[in-house]
Amino acid sequence: MALDDYLLEAEEKMIKTENVVVNEFAGVRTGKASPSLVENIIVEVYGSQMRVRELAGITTPEPRALTIQPWDVNSLHPIEKAIQKSNLGLTPSIQGKAIRIFFPELSQERRQEFVKIIRKMAEDGRVAIRHVRRDTMEQIKKHGHDSGTTEDDVKHAEKELQKLTDDYIAKLDVHLATKEKEIMTV
């Protein structure tokens, strides 16, 4: 495997890490209703675990309300319990054959809690990117000694890998700053 292949593989892993962090950010409340807040909550139903989005349609009829319409009425109560157990601080209420969730205005204290949560998510993403760098660095050094690759090629690949790492950590920081601003905006 050529050094460029190691770098491409590392970049793919960093892209995936960035996407995971961005998706996790989407699940953090900002004061307005968004289906992404509840769609990935795991529900114990039919003897297995499924996500809310696999069991129901999720709509936002108003800016501060969500409606979850299960396709099977029997999954209504398990979905409600799963939302209550989630750490989102939401209170679902069953109205007929649907679950409604109203979003109260976030207090400053709660906003700061959410900021702490997303900072931890971002730090976990940075750590994952650094792990990719470390693993790829080991592969590059091993490859540099195995084949007829020059030391200059190895050094160049290491510099490229560090640049990639810095770029993706900077991207995570931009996503974090954007989400933080979104949460703190009243």
Secondary structure, DSSP 8 states (H G I E B T S, - for coil): --HHHHHHHHHHHHHHHHHHHHHHHHTS--SS--GGGTTT-EEEETTEEEEHHHHEEEEEEETTEEEEEESSGGGHHHHHHHHHHSTT---EEEETTEEEEE-----HHHHHHHHHHHHHHHHHHHHHHHHHHHHHHHHHHHHHHHSS--HHHHHHHHHHHHHHHHHHHHHHHHHHHHHHHHHH--
